Amino acid sequence: MVRQESKGNVYVTRRLLDEALALLRTRCRVEVAPAGGVPREELLAAVRGRDAILASYLKLDAEAIAAMTPSCRIIACYGVGYDHVDVAAATRHGIWVTHNPGFVTEDTADLAFALLLGVARRLRESDAFVRAGHTEGWGPTLFTGARVHGKTLGLVGCGRIATAMALRAKGFAMRLLYVSRTRNEAFEQATGARCVSKEELLRTADFVSLHVPLTEKTRHFIDAPELALMRPSAVLVNTARGPVVNETALADALDAGQIAGAGLDVFEREPEVETRLKASPRVLLCPHNGTGTLEARVGMGESCAGKIFAALDGRLPENCLNPEARPAR
């Protein structure tokens, strides 16, 4: 007797590339939220009766998760972050939660280093100057930036993306420092980075790049006291999570000349951005686009599909955050 595969009913909380959903559609009925999102009550109705949720960015709190019960077996987070999902509530309701750590590393590190270079060499100002048609004033005094080669990079975190960032920095002969709750000898062997205190890193680094998840301990990890420790010539890069940085304090520090600039891909109240950061010529901004390559976005969708297929078959999916949950069969 041939076993019949379950044809799942999946809701996708945000519009994704068609290519990213192609594999999922080979086995599941897929409904995608409209491009502009859905109001709260419509979301609660939309998630009812689904076998799986492919979650991208949209907050799924205890109320939303309760609405998924008892049919839902899995919430597959599209990215590596999962702070938008109440994992404890999902566990109580027997819903597995997964994330995608394997598809974000290289592209996010590329963007982080691009932001570092862009701010250091004042690319935003230079681009605007040329586009405005200025033909006078070109010369040795124009938009003098900071050298990157041979400088000190301070990494907050020592995970996959921090490692990839460090390996890129080695190509620029940069000195590497890192801060972590515990010393990571494997990270040190792979990168040559030296573990230091938070205070030493901030006082010493020419560039500070953030690579930590959002937790209660990392919320506002960079605040006014930390910014005051940094060099006036220093640049802050954040491709981790917006609330790791207090945006108001960052804007204050930039206005006061406490640091030279910032490159930001994530924000404290996305999609809103602190007005002074948008106005500053020394801040380079991206719309949470660390994984913004076709290869990454398609790979993330296919990875989610594989996890959803596993859950539909009653198997523990990869990268499960709560394997103790017991989905209904």
N, C-alpha and C positions, 0 to 999 in steps of 0.2 A: 504494500500500500504506500503510495507516494504522499508524503506530508505536504499539506497545503500551507504556503507561507501566508502570514497575516498581512493583509493590505491595510496599512495604517492610515489614519486620518491625522494630518499634521498641520499645525498653524505656525506660520512664520511671522514674527512680531515686527519685522521691518523689511522693506523692499531690498532684495539682493539681486545680484547679477543673475540672468537666466542660466548662464553656464554653471553657476554655483549650485543651482537647484536641479540640474538635469538628472544627476544620479538618483536623488531622492524621489523624483517623479517616476522613475522606472518601477517603483514598488508602492508608492504612497499617493494618496489624494492630498494635494498640497494647496492650501489657501494662504495667500500672502497679504499682510496688512497693506492698506493704501499708502502711497508715498508720503502723505502728510501725517500719517499716524491715525490713531483712533481715540475718541474720547474714552474716559474711564469706564463708563457703563457699557459701552460697546465692546471694550476689551474684555470685560468680565463675561460678557455673553459669547464673545468669539472663542475664548479658550475652553468653554464647556464642551464636553463630549469628545475631546481630542485624545488621541493615543499618545501624541508627542507634541512638544513645543520646541521650535527652533528659535532660540531667544537671542536677539541682537539689540543691545543697548537698553531697550525698554525695561523699566522697573517692574519686577514681578514680586510683589510683597505677599504677606501671609493671606490677605483677602483674595488676591488673584490666584494663588496656589490652591486655596480651598475650593475655588470655583472649578478647578481642573479635576477635582476628585469626583468619582473614583476611577475614571477612565484612563487618566494620563499615567504613563509609565516612566517618561523621561523628559527632562528639560535639557536640551543640548545647547549650551552657550556657544555662539558663533566664534567669539574671540577667546583670548586667554583669561580675561577678567571675568569675574562672576559676582562682583559686589552688588550688581543690580538684581540678584536673585536671593531670596530668603532661603538659604540652603537648609536651615534648621526646620523651617515650616515644611519644605519639600520632604524632608526625612520623616517627619511626623505623619505625612500623608502617603508614605510609601512611594515617593517619586525620586528616581535617580536624577542627579544633576551632574553633567559633564562639562568640561571646557576644552579648549584647543591650544595647548601650549606649544605644539610642534610646528605650527604654521606661521608664527608671527615673528620668529627670532630674527632672521636675516633682514627682512624688509624693514622692521622697526629699527634695527640697528643702523641700517642705511640712512633712514630718515633722521635719526638722532644725530648721526655724524654730519649729515647735510645741514641740519639746523645749526650745529656747532660752527661749521665752516661759514655758513651764510651770515651768522651774526658777527663772527670774528672779522670777516672781510667786508662787512657793511653792504651786503648785496641788495638789501631792500632799498636803501638810499641810493645806491649806484644805479639800480634799474630804473627807479623813478626819475632820476636826474636825466638819464639818457632818453627815456620815453618823453619827457617834457620838452625835448628839443634843444637843450642847452648846448651851445657850441663854444662858449667862452668859459675860461676857467679850468680847462682840462690841464692837469699838470701834477707835479710831485706833491702838492699840498692837498690834493683832493681825496676825500674819504679815506684817510689813513686809518687802517684797521690794525688788528693784532695778528702776529705770527702764530700759527698753530704748531708747526714743526718744532719738536724739542721741548714743548711746554708740558705742564703738569695737568693731567686729567684726573679728577676725583670722581669715583663711581660710588653711588649710594645703592648698594645691593651687589650681589655676586651670582646671580642666576644666569639663565641662558642668554638673555638679551645683553646683560652687562658683560658677559664673556665675549659675545660677538662685537660689542662696542670696543672692548679692550683690544681685541685682535686688529680691528681697524686702526686704532690709535697707535699700535706698534709700528704700523707702516709709516707713521709720521714721527717715529722715534720719540714718542711722548713718554714721560715718566708717569707711572700709574699708581694711584692710591685707591683704597676702597675702605668702606665702612660697612660692617655687618654685625648682627647680634652675636655671631660666633665666627671665629677665624675659619677660613675655607682654604685648606692647603691645596686641594685639587685646583681651585681657581687660581691660586698663586702660581702653581707649577705651569698652568696653561697660559698665563698672561704675564707673569713677572710682577704682578701688582703687590703692593705692600699694605697690610692691614694697619689702619691708624684709627684714632678716636675721631668722632664726629667733628670736634672742635679743630683738631689738627688738619683734617681734610679741608674744612671750610676756610681756614686761615691760609692754607698753602696752595690750594689748587687754582690754576688759571681758568679752568673749565670744570663745572660740576654738572654731572649728568645723573638723572634719577631713574632707577630701575627697580622699584619695589612695588608690591601690591598695596592696595588701600586697606588698611586695618585701623583700629582705634589707635594703635601705637604709631602708625605712619601718617595719620591725618595731621596736616600742618607740620609735617616734619621740617619743612622750611618755612619759618615764620620770621618775624621782625628780629629776634635775637640772633638767629642764624644768619640772616642777610647782613646784619651789622658786623659779623665776623669776616665776611668775604672781602676780597681785595676790590678796590675801586675799578680795577681793570678786568675783573672776573666776569664770566658768562655762565648763566644757569640754563640748562636744557632739561625739559620735562617731556618725556614720551611715556610716562608711567600712568598715573592717574591724577586728574586735576586737583582734588582736595589734598594731595600730598604737599601742595604749596598754598600758602595764604596769599591769594591774588592781591588783596588790598595792601598787604605788607610789601609785596613785590613791587607794586606800582609806586608805593611810597619810597622804596629803596632806589628805584630807577630815577624818580623825580629828584631825589636828594643826591644822586651821583654816587651812592654807596656801591653799586655794581655797574658794569659797563653795558650789559644787555642780557637778553633772554631769548631762547628759542622754545616755543611751546606748541605741542600738538594736542594737549589735553587741558581742560579748564574746570574750574571749581563748580560752576553751575552751567554746564553745557546744555544747549548750544550758546548760552549767553556768555559774554566775555567782558571783563572789567574795561570800562570805557577808556581809561588812561592807558591801558596796555595796547588797545587798538590804535590809539593816537600816537604812540611812541615810535619814532623812527628806528630805535635801537631794539625793537622787539619783532621777531619773525614768527608769524602765526600760521598754523595749519589746522584744518578741520577734523581732528582725531583721525588721521589718515596714515598711521604708521604701517598698516598692512595694505596700503593702497597700490598693490600691483595685481595684475590679472592672475598671475600664478598663485599668489597668496589667497586671494578672495575665492577663487575656484577650489583650491585645495582645502580651504576651511569648510566650504559647503559640502564637499565630498566626504571630509572627515566626519562632519555632523551626520551625514546620511548613514555612514557605517555604524556610528554609535546608535542611531535610531533603529536601524535594522537589527542590531544585536538585542536591544531592549524589547523589540517586538517579538523576537524569538525566545525571550526569557533568559538571555545571557547577559552577564555583567559587561557593560560597555567599557571601552578604554577611557582613561583619564576621568574616572568617576570620583567625584568629591565626597560622596556619601554611600559607599557600598553597603552599609548597614541597612539602607532603605529596602523595603520588600514590596516592589510593585505588584499589583493585582495581575493575575494571569488570565 
